[in-house]
Structure formats: C-alpha cells, structure tokens
Amino acid sequence: MTPNPYTLGPRDTLASLYDLMDTHRIRHVPIVDQDKELVGLLTHTDLAMSALSSWSDLPLSQERDLLQRRRVRESRASRKSPGASRRPRKGPA
C-alpha cells in the first residue's frame, strides 16, 4: 500500500484526475472528503469508460474542455459500495 497516495476531492475536475494520472503515471486515485475520509476510488479505466468513451469523435481540445467542466463526484465510480468497510479485514480464523 502506498503510504502517502495522491488524492483528489469530489469537487475536483476530471481534467485534474487525468492530469494527475498522466503526470505521475498512476492508475488509481483515492477520492477523499474534507476530513480526508475515503469516499471513492477512480481508476484509469473508470476515466476512460465514464468520461472519454462517448467523446471519442471529438477533437482533443473539445475533450479537454468537457473534462474541465465535469467533476469527480459526477462519476458513478467515485462512490464506495454500500457494503464497504473502513476496517481492515482480519486474516483467516
């Protein structure tokens, strides 16, 4: 596990997510609230599927514009599953 991972908040743009992943060559970004509590996790696949797949015919400059307008919280993948636990799993009994 990474001791100090790069994170984003729900109000950050998808362009910020893209830039962070591209700059640091990472594929997973934890999404945290104001209290630094985990609220979700976005991956490079989530970004491609939710944000870019429907824009594949657009010029790159227009794709970038759209990424600037959309927020991380608008992505379905940024929400934790209802059964997700904050406590680490215990080993086999």
C-alpha positions in Angstrom: 0.0 0.0 0.0 1.2 3.5 -0.8 2.0 5.4 2.4 1.0 8.9 1.0 -1.0 8.5 -2.1 -2.1 11.3 -4.4 -5.7 12.1 -3.8 -8.5 14.2 -5.2 -11.7 15.5 -3.8 -15.3 15.1 -5.2 -15.3 18.7 -6.4 -12.1 18.3 -8.5 -12.5 18.2 -12.2 -12.0 15.1 -14.4 -9.2 17.1 -16.1 -7.4 17.2 -12.8 -7.8 13.5 -12.5 -6.5 12.9 -16.0 -3.5 15.3 -15.4 -2.7 13.6 -12.0 -2.7 10.1 -13.6 -0.7 11.2 -16.6 1.9 13.3 -14.7 2.6 10.7 -12.0 1.9 7.6 -14.1 -0.6 6.2 -11.7 -3.8 4.2 -12.4 -5.8 4.6 -9.2 -6.7 7.7 -7.3 -8.5 7.7 -4.0 -11.3 10.3 -3.7 -11.4 11.8 -0.2 -13.8 14.3 1.5 -12.8 17.4 3.5 -11.9 15.2 6.5 -9.6 13.0 4.4 -12.1 10.1 4.7 -12.3 7.9 1.7 -15.4 8.4 -0.4 -14.4 6.5 -3.5 -11.7 5.3 -5.9 -11.3 6.1 -9.5 -9.1 4.2 -12.0 -7.8 4.9 -15.4 -10.4 2.5 -16.7 -13.2 4.5 -14.9 -12.0 7.7 -16.5 -11.9 6.1 -20.0 -15.3 4.5 -19.7 -17.2 7.2 -18.0 -15.7 10.3 -19.3 -14.0 9.7 -22.6 -15.8 6.9 -24.3 -18.8 9.0 -25.5 -16.4 11.7 -26.8 -14.2 9.6 -29.0 -15.2 11.5 -32.1 -14.4 14.9 -30.7 -11.2 16.8 -31.2 -8.8 16.7 -28.3 -9.3 20.4 -27.4 -13.1 19.8 -27.0 -12.5 16.6 -24.9 -10.3 18.7 -22.6 -13.0 21.4 -22.4 -15.5 18.8 -21.3 -13.1 17.3 -18.7 -12.7 20.7 -17.2 -16.4 21.1 -16.7 -17.1 17.7 -15.2 -16.4 17.0 -11.5 -15.1 13.8 -10.0 -18.3 13.4 -7.9 -20.3 13.1 -11.2 -18.6 9.8 -11.9 -20.5 6.8 -10.6 -17.2 5.0 -9.9 -16.3 7.6 -7.3 -18.8 6.2 -4.7 -17.9 3.5 -2.3 -20.1 0.4 -2.4 -22.7 0.3 0.3 -21.1 -2.7 2.0 -17.6 -1.2 2.0 -16.0 -1.2 5.4 -13.4 1.2 6.7 -11.8 -1.5 8.9 -9.1 -3.8 7.5 -10.0 -7.4 7.0 -8.9 -9.9 9.6 -6.8 -12.9 8.5 -8.1 -16.4 8.3 -9.5 -17.7 11.5 
